[in-house]
Amino acid sequence: MLNVTIWNEFVHENIHDEVKRVYPEGIHMALAEGLNSPEFTIRTATLDQPEHGLTDEVLNSTDVLLWWGHMAHDRVDDEIVSKVVKRVQEGMGFVVLHSGHFSKPFKALMGTSCDLKWREVGEQEILWSVNPSHPIAAGVNSHIILEQEEMYGEFFDIPTPDELIFISNFAGGEVFRSGCTFKRGQGNIFYFRPGHETYPTYYNPEILKVISNGIRWAAANSYAVKPVFGNSQPVRPLGALV
């Protein structure tokens, strides 16, 4: 059983009727329902909760943290960001969704601007699986068609991914690295592009399948033994080396 925490800033849904019509209970609740599985124990956390819902108790008991944010990146407390980064480095999985590319934790872990091109006109996106043998692509079709999505286009200012799982092409001609993995310390990170707040992307079974696979993959190191650093005693009498 994996302990999954879904974090959503939960701002758009409260102030924009267009978003509330699509996600009346919030993106986090749509994801929680769509990802519901005997494999996962799911809880949610939002920006306006004490410590953004990411207390030490929550973070220390989380195997995989999902992150969705967009218009309130700057309101995330730097102390909480540091704790998230530390937990990822210690082995907590981190799945970053859509505009979470610009979140403080993701940018801190990448060490780059994480900027990109964008356009919101509701154009078609086709996600292509370019690494079909990868666990994140397991059971996923060769391509996923989303009839309406926000465009993200290259150049995407991230470090070269450890693995590229999906690329997207858009009706306007752009392409984008839409499914990327990274390792930071002992933690596995999966960035997955789709999920603009005004489109029902997180109700799509194929998208939910990819995210579920991403959770399982990212959790692989969540129980890793923490490395020991600093001054070290010999593991056998030093005289044995003479």
Buried (B, 14 or more C-beta within 10 A) or exposed (E): EBBBBBBBBBBBBEEBEEBBEBBEEBBBBBBBEBBEBEEBBBBBBBBEBEBBBBBEEBBEEBBBBBBBBBEBBEEBEEEBBEBBBEBBBBBBBBBBBBBBBBBBBBBBBBEEEBEBEEEEEBBBBBBBBBBEEBEBBBEBEEEBEBEBBBBBBEEBEBEEBEBBBBBBBBBEEBEBBBBBBBEBBBBBBBBBBBBBBBBBBBBBEBBBBBBBBBBBBBBBBBEEEEEEEEEEEEEEEEEEEE
